[in-house]
Amino acid sequence: MNKMRTCWTVGVLLGGLWAVCASAQSARETARELVPQVQPALAAEAAPAGAGAPGPARTIGWEQLIPTGWDPYKDLKALNLDKLKDNDPKAEEALKKMRQMWDNAPVNPAMLGQSVRLPGYLVPLEDLPEGIKEFLLVPYFGACVHSPPPPANQIVHVLLDKPVKRFRSMDTVWITGALSATKTDSHMGVAGYRMDARLVTPYSEKK
């Protein structure tokens, strides 16, 4: 479970994004220190070539949820942080624009309607005596809990038919089911995907 695969994914830590205005640091310093820091997503075996037709669930990685050509750092690339003066509003503005773009990050249309199996970290949206029935799945530890949410196309809103008691916040799990492009704006983050999961199991890299 502890083995991780370091690959490019939009699992990015933006700790302190919403604290920029209240922080004593300048926006320039905050942006330089906190953006970007790429985090490793949970490992998942590669999907077979040409897989795309509905059928038995196939294992995918988080990078496959990102549409081709989408750039999560579009608003920051044109910003030269080293040339900005302390408290320059341009850095703060760029961070806010980036957050807005991330909350509206487009989904990958090739994934919609597909039955998939995806690993991730569990973020409960409710705390019921009978267990967890609704949660967010995120690609790296701490997302939406200890740090601001990743882009919406890197969050899956998961619904279960029956609550389960075996899982807690930040547990690593596999979810299995069909993906839809139903957007959910919760108190923990904006999810671009939804899954009515037919199976949730503890994370393991074994097939």
C-alpha positions in Angstrom: 0.0 0.0 0.0 2.9 2.3 0.7 4.5 1.9 -2.7 3.9 5.0 -4.8 4.5 5.7 -8.4 6.0 9.1 -9.1 4.4 10.2 -12.4 3.1 13.5 -13.8 -0.4 14.0 -12.7 -2.5 17.0 -11.7 -2.2 16.0 -8.0 -0.9 19.4 -6.8 -0.5 20.8 -3.3 -1.7 24.4 -3.0 -1.5 24.6 0.7 -2.5 28.0 2.0 -4.1 29.2 -1.3 -7.1 30.8 0.5 -4.9 32.2 3.3 -3.0 34.4 0.9 -4.9 37.6 1.7 -4.6 37.1 5.5 -0.9 36.0 5.5 1.9 38.3 6.4 3.9 37.0 3.4 3.7 38.8 0.2 1.7 37.3 -2.6 4.8 36.9 -4.7 6.6 34.9 -2.0 3.5 32.7 -1.4 3.1 31.9 -5.0 6.8 31.0 -5.5 6.8 28.7 -2.4 3.5 27.0 -3.0 2.9 26.6 -6.7 3.5 24.1 -8.1 4.4 21.1 -6.0 3.6 17.9 -7.8 2.5 15.0 -5.6 2.6 11.3 -6.6 -0.8 9.6 -7.2 -1.5 6.1 -6.0 -0.1 3.5 -8.4 -2.4 1.9 -10.9 -1.4 -0.6 -13.6 -1.6 0.9 -17.1 -4.9 0.5 -19.0 -4.7 -1.8 -22.1 -4.1 -0.1 -25.4 -7.3 0.7 -27.3 -9.5 0.1 -24.2 -12.5 2.4 -24.5 -15.6 0.4 -25.1 -18.1 -0.2 -22.3 -17.7 -3.6 -20.6 -15.8 -5.1 -17.7 -14.2 -2.5 -15.4 -10.6 -1.6 -16.4 -8.0 -0.1 -14.2 -7.1 3.5 -15.0 -4.8 6.2 -13.5 -5.6 9.7 -12.6 -3.9 11.2 -15.6 -6.5 9.5 -17.8 -9.2 11.7 -16.3 -7.5 14.8 -17.8 -8.5 15.8 -21.3 -5.7 16.1 -23.9 -4.3 19.6 -24.1 -5.7 20.9 -20.8 -3.1 23.0 -19.0 -3.6 23.4 -15.2 -1.0 26.1 -15.0 -2.2 28.3 -17.8 -2.6 31.4 -15.7 0.8 31.1 -14.0 3.0 30.5 -17.0 2.8 34.1 -18.2 3.6 35.4 -14.7 7.3 35.9 -13.9 7.3 35.7 -10.1 10.9 36.8 -9.8 10.1 40.2 -11.3 7.2 41.0 -9.1 7.5 43.4 -6.2 6.4 42.5 -2.7 2.6 42.6 -2.3 2.1 42.8 -6.0 -1.6 42.0 -6.6 -0.7 40.2 -9.9 0.5 37.1 -8.0 -2.6 37.0 -5.8 -4.9 37.6 -8.9 -3.1 34.7 -10.8 -3.7 32.3 -7.9 -7.4 33.2 -7.7 -7.8 32.8 -11.4 -6.0 29.4 -11.2 -8.4 28.3 -8.4 -11.4 29.3 -10.5 -10.0 27.4 -13.5 -9.3 24.4 -11.4 -12.9 24.3 -10.0 -14.1 24.3 -13.6 -11.5 21.9 -15.0 -13.0 20.0 -17.9 -13.5 16.2 -17.8 -12.1 13.7 -20.3 -15.1 12.8 -22.5 -13.5 9.5 -23.4 -14.0 8.4 -19.8 -17.7 9.1 -19.6 -19.9 6.1 -19.3 -16.9 3.8 -18.9 -16.8 1.2 -16.2 -13.4 1.7 -14.5 -11.4 0.9 -11.4 -9.5 3.8 -9.8 -7.3 4.0 -6.7 -7.3 7.1 -4.4 -7.7 8.6 -1.0 -11.2 8.8 0.6 -12.6 12.1 1.9 -16.0 11.5 3.6 -18.8 14.0 3.0 -20.9 12.8 5.9 -20.4 11.1 9.2 -23.3 8.7 9.9 -23.6 6.2 12.7 -24.2 3.5 10.1 -21.0 4.4 8.1 -19.9 6.2 5.0 -22.3 6.4 2.0 -20.9 9.5 0.2 -17.3 10.6 -0.3 -14.8 12.3 -2.6 -11.9 10.3 -4.1 -8.7 12.3 -4.5 -5.3 11.3 -6.0 -2.9 12.2 -3.2 -2.9 12.3 0.6 -4.3 15.4 2.3 -6.2 16.8 -0.6 -9.4 18.6 0.5 -8.5 18.0 4.1 -5.0 19.2 4.9 -4.6 21.2 1.7 -6.9 22.9 -0.9 -8.6 20.7 -3.5 -6.9 19.6 -6.7 -8.6 20.5 -10.1 -12.2 19.2 -10.4 -11.1 16.7 -13.0 -9.0 15.1 -10.3 -11.8 14.6 -7.9 -14.5 11.9 -8.1 -17.8 12.2 -6.1 -18.6 8.7 -5.0 -22.1 7.4 -4.0 -22.8 4.0 -2.5 -26.1 2.1 -2.3 -25.4 1.2 1.3 -23.1 2.8 3.9 -19.9 1.0 4.9 -18.2 1.2 8.3 -14.8 -0.1 7.4 -13.3 3.1 6.0 -12.1 6.4 7.5 -10.9 9.7 6.2 -7.7 9.4 4.0 -8.0 5.6 3.8 -6.7 4.3 0.4 -9.3 2.5 -1.6 -10.2 1.2 -5.0 -13.5 2.3 -6.4 -15.3 0.5 -9.3 -18.2 1.7 -11.4 -19.2 3.9 -14.3 -18.0 7.5 -14.5 -20.3 10.4 -15.4 -19.7 14.2 -15.8 -22.0 15.2 -13.0 -20.4 18.2 -11.2 -20.6 18.4 -7.4 -19.7 21.4 -5.4 -19.3 20.2 -1.8 -17.8 21.8 1.3 -14.7 19.7 0.7 -14.2 20.6 -2.9 -15.6 20.6 -6.4 -15.7 17.2 -8.2 -15.9 17.1 -11.9 -16.8 13.4 -12.0 -19.3 11.2 -10.3 -19.5 7.5 -9.7 -22.3 5.4 -8.3 -19.8 2.8 -7.2 -20.7 -0.8 -7.2 -17.6 -1.8 -5.3 -15.2 -0.1 -2.8 -12.3 -2.1 -1.5 -9.0 -1.5 0.4 -6.2 -0.3 -1.9 -3.7 -2.9 -3.1 -1.4 -2.8 -6.1 -1.9 -6.5 -6.7 -4.2 -7.3 -9.6 
